Amino acid sequence: MMRARQAIIREAFQTEVREVELPDPAPNQILVAAEYSAISAGTELAVYTGTHQWLKDPLLPDWKFPFRSGYSAAGRVLKVGRDFPGGWVEGDRVSFPGNHASAELLTLGHERCRIWKLPNNLSFEKAATACIARYGLGAAIRAGITLGRSAAVLGLGIIGQFALRCLIAAGASPVVGIDAVAMRRQAAQAAGADHVIDPTRGDVKEQLADFLGTRGAEIVADATGIPDAIPTAMSLACDAGQVIVVGSPRGRAKEVNFYDDLHRRYLEVTGAHGNMLFEPAHTRLAGAWTIDKAQQWLLRQLARERLSLAGLITHTITPEQLGTAYEGLLNDKEHYLGVLVKWV
């Protein structure tokens, strides 16, 4: 047995850190300890504020308060069950879709039972962001050919930042970031964005056209999580362009003219949820990508710094500060962007 700490959302706008006892791994389990976990603001804030749609779904018992938030961590293997596959040994440095907890028991067959070995030169801090990064990577994968194609990312929160950074790593050019928050635009520029746009300073469509010298970008990634932003994203694409929805748009859009805004312009609008993108039914469309291939690519690019984290991590907190971080991400967007929870 070992004691572990878990940072949880007890109820809407309430967090706490609790201690639990974890048994030794069963034959089909592996015990991993986290050095760092990373906050995924969209999903976690939707739960923290009580607005996530799955909280009301009776078929999803895990999505109820008290809720164990987080799905991106890095640390070390502690113990391995005798029948657990993969040749893992104590001390292996790994990335895994962990909750905010000091240690986790992963059970073979569970959807969260995935682990990836870290490159030797990749730090735990950087690796902790890798599972979140996959949700932004969907834009580059869904687009297909990215090399030399212009791209714009609407919404520069954590998912939008990774969409932009993965598009840069995949050779898109020029790449433009769009957000009303100055700090987020600065972070995008630190990562190599060719241009950023403040939507409060004039018509976004005109600003984008002025920079590109063409009517719209070839690839537009919407990472706002706002349904009404998708028609805006469509308006920013060139004729026959691609619009890829990487942020989860919780709700319904009010006004979409499908003839003038989509059909007549020959646009392609696709979803790119970070989980479904790699399901077997989708791998043909996604270019034979699997979740393992995606995570290994992300870890390698983070280690090589081809995938930049410049300007992204604004805070490293203790588990007890989780509620403070959520409030900052909600209400202080000029200072909060990427947040790591330090466990050791």
Buried (B, 14 or more C-beta within 10 A) or exposed (E): EBEBBBBBBEEEEEBBBBEEEBEEBBEBBBBBBBBBBBBBBBBBBBBBEEEBEBBEEEEEEEBEEBBBBBBBBBBBBBBBBEEBEEEBEEEBBBBBBBBBBBBBBBBBEEEBBBBBBBBEEBBBBBBBBBBBBBBBBBBBBBBEEBEEBBBBBBBBBBBBBBBBBBBBBBEBBBBBBBBBBEBBBBBBBEBBBBBBBBEEEEEBBEBBBEBBEEEBBBBBBBBBBBBBBBBBBBBBBBEEBBBBBBBBBBEEEEEBEEEEBBEEBEBBBBEBBBEEBBEEEBBEEBEEBBBEBBBBBBBEBBBEEEBBBEBBBBBBBEBEBBBBBBBBBBEEBEEBBBBBBBBE
